[in-house]
């Protein structure tokens, strides 16, 4: 027999594929994100025959796209959060990926979790001594309250529209959320209207700048009220 024997060759593969990593562009696991959509990148230990099925909480994702087409080790998805403030978790379930030999993954990757926060914090100005638009004959202690804990706020960030009103007594009264300051001074004149303003002065944990507060106004009033007595029956 001089014929060349036919060779039978195959690759023995019983190794289950694994998910090497799950990443989200621009975000660190355990931190914050502010984008409207995110790119999720799943990296496998070997080429996969099908896209990994994502386990999602806090949003939705479209179909995955493998780098280089079909059998690929890197798959990308576009993830959209379900609301402006949302806890997000992303993982790949056991048995949701398959390699060329038909082996399914037997262990999930480390879960990727972050907080999506696209809501700008708000600020309000108030005083226990006078309401906005009211009158008072002395210095006013006002309170600036933010809707969440802030960073980057310092003495001098709150402004007053009249230089004759001196701001003093800056104090953080509640863990970077509530601040107080006094508006007063000897240069104020009777009938003068004073405006207190708080612009975009700080950021929340996610890096969102606060929206400007509605201005707080009050009138410095030292005019003593007078009383007039009249009678319809007799003149004075």
Secondary structure, 3 states (H helix, E strand, C coil): CCCCCCCCCCCCCCCCCCEEEEEECCECCCCEECCCEEEEEEEEEEEECCCCCEEEECEEECCCEECCCCCEEEEEEEEEECCCEEEEEEEECCCCCEECCCCECCCCCCCEEEEEECCCCCEEEECCCCCCCEEECCCEEEEEEECCCCECCCCCCCEECCCCCEEEEEEEEECCCEEEEEEECCCCCCCEEEEEECCCCCECCCCCECCCCCCEEEEECCCCCCCCCCCCCCCC
